[in-house]
Amino acid sequence: MDFQPSSSRANDDVLIPAGTFEMGDSFSEGYPSDGEQPVHPVFLDSFRIDVTAVTNAQFAEFTETTGYRTESEIFGSSAVFYLAVRAHPSDILGPAQGAPWWFNVRGADWAHPSGPDSHWSDIPDHPVVQVSWNDAQAYCRWASRRLLTEAEWEYAARGRLHNRRYPWGDELLDADGHHQCNIWQGTFPTQNLLDDGYLTTSPVRSFPPNGHGLFEASGNVWEWCNDWFLPKYYRNSPDRNPPGPTIGEGRVMRGGSYLCHESYCNRYRVAARSANTPDSASGNCGFRTAGGPLA
């Protein structure tokens, strides 16, 4: 679908200068099947990146201007974390196979992220969720932006730090015991102690920015990247502006989400990778955009 590019689309972004970084898991803490190693040097040209994920209010402007319908709206249902569901029991279509904490909920979509009894206007400054990779691409075309390459995402998320676990360093808590990101605390998936203040999404800018000024590069919501996901890609990827493989097992997602916990999904580390099919959506995946030519 073609859209007239937006002239009013507004989101703060920053320039990430050209440079080289060490991409991958320096601690050997990743899942081997994710292909986070070998650690390898990557040079990137400069690019611009949103300081936050795209919010509900921003995505609402897109849909109101264009009439775009997301894939969840077309499919009629989407995945909602079971403790967050806001829907009549008849709209709960059943748990996901292999992940019973996800319910398929009729009427869940970007505008109703927890089900038909929820609405985006109650949380306008939270990141938009229930958007597929295809939906994110549609937004980017309208906004005259693009999705980040996986290498760009990791370089920016590291915030000028080298070989660290997280965008701020190696420890989850700061010196005063404050949480640095929105992830699960407690026993997943039955008990969330809410030590960071949130069961699901938090407003953007809720946690301290990294060294580039990016907020929530770890936790809160997964972020779609442009690349196909291929676990063996790092073995032979280009060392300058890697574009990602030409084939893969879904599209890359980065950053982890409010559901990540060390016992279940230790993927809120800055090197961590995951993927999903480009038409999939859920209550914990959004995106941020980039400016400038594709690296």
C-alpha positions as CSV (number, residue, x, y, z in Angstrom):
1,M,0.0,0.0,0.0
2,D,1.4,3.4,-0.9
3,F,0.9,6.5,1.3
4,Q,1.6,10.1,1.0
5,P,4.6,10.7,3.2
6,S,3.9,12.6,6.4
7,S,5.3,16.2,6.7
8,S,4.2,16.4,10.4
9,R,5.5,13.2,11.8
10,A,7.5,14.1,14.8
11,N,9.8,12.1,17.0
12,D,13.1,13.1,18.5
13,D,16.0,11.5,16.9
14,V,19.8,11.6,17.3
15,L,22.7,11.2,15.0
16,I,24.8,8.1,15.6
17,P,28.3,8.8,14.3
18,A,30.1,6.5,12.0
19,G,32.4,4.0,13.8
20,T,33.4,0.5,14.6
21,F,32.2,-1.7,17.4
22,E,32.4,-5.3,18.6
23,M,29.1,-7.0,17.6
24,G,27.9,-10.1,19.5
25,D,27.9,-11.8,22.9
26,S,31.3,-11.2,24.7
27,F,30.1,-13.1,27.8
28,S,29.0,-16.4,26.2
29,E,25.6,-16.0,27.9
30,G,23.4,-16.2,24.8
31,Y,21.4,-19.2,23.5
32,P,23.6,-21.1,21.0
33,S,20.7,-21.4,18.6
34,D,20.4,-17.6,18.4
35,G,23.8,-17.2,16.8
36,E,25.2,-14.4,18.9
37,Q,28.7,-15.4,18.2
38,P,31.4,-15.1,17.1
39,V,32.0,-11.6,18.3
40,H,33.2,-9.6,15.3
41,P,34.2,-6.0,14.5
42,V,31.6,-4.0,12.4
43,F,32.0,-0.6,10.8
44,L,28.9,1.5,10.3
45,D,28.3,4.7,8.5
46,S,26.4,7.4,10.4
47,F,22.7,7.3,10.7
48,R,19.8,8.8,12.7
49,I,17.7,6.9,15.1
50,D,14.5,7.7,17.2
51,V,15.3,8.2,20.9
52,T,12.2,6.2,21.8
53,A,10.0,3.5,20.3
54,V,7.1,4.7,18.2
55,T,4.3,5.5,20.6
56,N,0.5,4.8,20.4
57,A,-0.2,8.5,19.8
58,Q,2.2,8.5,16.8
59,F,0.8,5.3,15.3
60,A,-2.7,6.7,15.8
61,E,-1.8,9.7,13.7
62,F,-0.6,7.3,10.9
63,T,-3.7,5.2,10.9
64,E,-6.0,8.3,11.1
65,T,-4.2,9.9,8.2
66,T,-4.0,6.9,6.0
67,G,-6.8,4.6,7.0
68,Y,-4.2,1.8,7.3
69,R,-5.5,-1.4,9.0
70,T,-2.9,-3.5,10.7
71,E,-2.6,-7.2,10.2
72,S,-4.0,-8.0,13.7
73,E,-7.1,-6.0,12.7
74,I,-7.5,-7.9,9.5
75,F,-6.9,-11.3,11.2
76,G,-9.3,-10.4,14.0
77,S,-7.2,-11.4,17.0
78,S,-3.7,-11.2,18.5
79,A,-1.5,-12.5,21.3
80,V,-2.0,-10.9,24.8
81,F,-0.1,-11.9,28.0
82,Y,-2.7,-13.7,30.2
83,L,-2.4,-11.4,33.2
84,A,-3.0,-8.3,31.0
85,V,-6.1,-9.5,29.1
86,R,-9.0,-7.1,29.1
87,A,-11.8,-8.9,27.3
88,H,-14.9,-10.8,27.8
89,P,-14.2,-14.5,28.4
90,S,-15.9,-15.4,25.1
91,D,-13.2,-13.4,23.3
92,I,-10.4,-15.4,24.8
93,L,-9.8,-18.0,22.0
94,G,-7.3,-20.1,23.9
95,P,-3.6,-20.3,24.9
96,A,-0.7,-20.5,22.5
97,Q,0.8,-23.9,22.1
98,G,4.0,-24.2,24.0
99,A,3.6,-20.8,25.6
100,P,0.4,-20.9,27.7
101,W,0.9,-17.5,29.2
102,W,0.0,-16.0,25.8
103,F,-3.8,-16.0,25.0
104,N,-5.1,-15.4,21.5
105,V,-7.7,-12.7,22.1
106,R,-10.4,-11.7,19.7
107,G,-10.4,-7.9,19.1
108,A,-6.8,-7.4,20.3
109,D,-4.9,-5.0,18.0
110,W,-2.8,-1.9,18.2
111,A,-5.7,0.2,19.3
112,H,-6.8,-2.4,21.8
113,P,-3.5,-3.8,22.9
114,S,-4.9,-6.0,25.8
115,G,-8.2,-6.8,24.2
116,P,-11.4,-5.0,23.2
117,D,-11.9,-3.6,26.7
118,S,-8.6,-1.7,26.4
119,H,-7.8,1.4,24.3
120,W,-4.6,3.1,23.1
121,S,-5.9,6.5,24.2
122,D,-5.5,5.4,27.9
123,I,-1.7,5.0,27.3
124,P,-0.8,7.4,24.5
125,D,2.8,7.6,25.5
126,H,3.4,3.9,25.7
127,P,5.1,2.2,22.8
128,V,2.7,0.9,20.2
129,V,2.4,-2.9,20.2
130,Q,0.3,-5.5,18.3
131,V,2.1,-4.4,15.2
132,S,3.8,-6.8,12.7
133,W,7.0,-6.3,10.8
134,N,4.8,-5.5,7.8
135,D,2.9,-2.9,9.8
136,A,6.1,-1.3,10.9
137,Q,7.3,-1.1,7.3
138,A,4.0,0.6,6.3
139,Y,4.5,3.2,9.1
140,C,8.1,3.8,7.9
141,R,7.0,4.4,4.4
142,W,4.4,7.0,5.5
143,A,6.9,8.7,7.9
144,S,9.7,8.7,5.3
145,R,11.8,6.6,7.7
146,R,13.0,3.0,7.8
147,L,13.7,0.2,10.2
148,L,17.2,-0.2,11.5
149,T,19.5,-2.9,10.4
150,E,20.4,-5.3,13.2
151,A,23.9,-4.0,13.3
152,E,22.7,-0.4,13.6
153,W,20.4,-1.4,16.4
154,E,23.1,-3.0,18.4
155,Y,25.6,-0.2,17.8
156,A,23.2,2.5,18.9
157,A,21.9,0.4,21.8
158,R,25.4,0.0,23.2
159,G,25.5,3.7,23.8
160,R,29.3,4.1,23.3
161,L,30.0,1.3,25.8
162,H,32.2,-1.6,24.6
163,N,31.5,-5.2,25.4
164,R,28.9,-4.6,28.1
165,R,25.8,-6.7,28.8
166,Y,23.3,-3.8,28.8
167,P,23.1,-0.3,27.4
168,W,24.2,1.2,30.7
169,G,26.8,-1.4,31.9
170,D,26.9,-4.9,33.3
171,E,24.5,-4.8,36.3
172,L,20.7,-4.6,36.2
173,L,20.5,-2.2,39.2
174,D,22.3,1.1,39.5
175,A,24.3,2.0,42.6
176,D,21.2,3.1,44.5
177,G,19.3,-0.1,43.7
178,H,17.1,1.4,41.0
179,H,16.0,-0.7,38.0
180,Q,17.4,0.4,34.7
181,C,14.8,-1.3,32.5
182,N,11.3,-2.8,32.4
183,I,11.6,-6.6,32.6
184,W,10.1,-9.3,34.8
185,Q,10.9,-9.6,38.5
186,G,9.8,-12.6,40.5
187,T,8.8,-16.1,39.2
188,F,7.9,-16.2,35.5
189,P,5.1,-16.4,34.5
190,T,3.1,-16.6,37.6
191,Q,4.4,-13.8,39.9
192,N,5.7,-10.4,39.0
193,L,6.9,-8.5,42.0
194,L,6.6,-5.2,40.0
195,D,9.8,-3.9,41.5
196,D,10.3,-1.8,38.4
197,G,6.8,-0.5,38.6
198,Y,5.2,-2.2,35.6
199,L,3.4,-5.4,34.7
200,T,3.4,-4.7,31.0
201,T,4.6,-1.7,29.0
202,S,5.9,1.5,30.5
203,P,5.7,5.0,29.0
204,V,8.6,5.8,26.8
205,R,11.4,7.7,28.7
206,S,10.5,5.9,31.9
207,F,14.1,4.7,32.5
208,P,17.5,6.5,32.1
209,P,18.8,6.9,28.5
210,N,22.0,5.3,27.3
211,G,25.1,7.1,26.1
212,H,23.5,8.1,22.8
213,G,20.3,9.4,24.5
214,L,18.2,6.3,23.6
215,F,15.5,5.3,26.0
216,E,14.4,1.7,26.7
217,A,16.9,0.1,24.4
218,S,16.6,-2.9,26.8
219,G,13.3,-4.2,28.0
220,N,9.8,-2.7,27.7
221,V,9.1,-4.0,24.1
222,W,10.9,-5.9,21.5
223,E,11.8,-3.8,18.5
224,W,11.6,-5.0,14.9
225,C,14.7,-4.7,12.7
226,N,14.9,-4.8,9.0
227,D,17.0,-8.0,8.7
228,W,16.0,-11.5,8.1
229,F,17.1,-13.7,11.0
230,L,19.7,-16.4,10.2
231,P,21.6,-17.8,13.2
232,K,24.8,-18.5,11.2
233,Y,25.0,-15.0,9.7
234,Y,27.7,-13.7,12.0
235,R,30.2,-16.4,10.7
236,N,30.5,-14.7,7.4
237,S,28.7,-11.3,7.6
238,P,30.4,-8.3,6.0
239,D,32.5,-6.1,8.3
240,R,31.2,-2.9,6.8
241,N,27.5,-1.9,7.0
242,P,26.2,-5.5,7.1
243,P,22.7,-5.5,5.4
244,G,21.6,-8.8,6.9
245,P,21.1,-12.1,5.1
246,T,18.9,-12.4,2.0
247,I,16.9,-15.3,3.6
248,G,16.1,-16.3,7.1
249,E,13.8,-17.7,9.8
250,G,11.6,-14.6,10.3
251,R,12.6,-11.0,10.9
252,V,15.0,-9.9,13.7
253,M,13.7,-8.5,16.9
254,R,16.0,-6.8,19.4
255,G,16.0,-5.5,23.0
256,G,13.7,-7.9,24.9
257,S,10.5,-6.9,26.6
258,Y,8.6,-6.6,29.9
259,L,8.3,-10.4,29.9
260,C,12.0,-11.2,29.8
261,H,13.5,-12.9,32.8
262,E,16.8,-14.7,33.3
263,S,15.0,-18.0,33.9
264,Y,13.0,-17.9,30.6
265,C,14.2,-15.3,28.1
266,N,17.6,-13.8,28.9
267,R,17.4,-11.6,25.8
268,Y,17.3,-8.1,27.3
269,R,21.1,-8.2,26.9
270,V,22.3,-5.8,24.2
271,A,23.8,-8.6,22.1
272,A,20.7,-10.8,22.3
273,R,18.7,-11.7,19.2
274,S,15.3,-13.2,18.5
275,A,12.9,-13.3,15.6
276,N,9.3,-13.8,14.5
277,T,7.4,-14.1,11.2
278,P,6.8,-10.8,9.5
279,D,3.1,-11.1,9.8
280,S,3.1,-11.9,13.6
281,A,2.1,-9.4,16.3
282,S,1.9,-9.5,20.1
283,G,1.4,-7.3,23.1
284,N,5.2,-7.0,23.7
285,C,6.6,-6.0,20.3
286,G,6.9,-2.6,18.7
287,F,9.6,-0.7,16.8
288,R,11.7,2.5,16.4
289,T,12.8,4.0,13.2
290,A,15.9,5.3,11.5
291,G,16.7,8.1,9.1
292,G,19.2,8.2,6.3
293,P,20.0,5.6,3.6
294,L,20.0,2.0,4.5
295,A,23.5,1.0,5.6
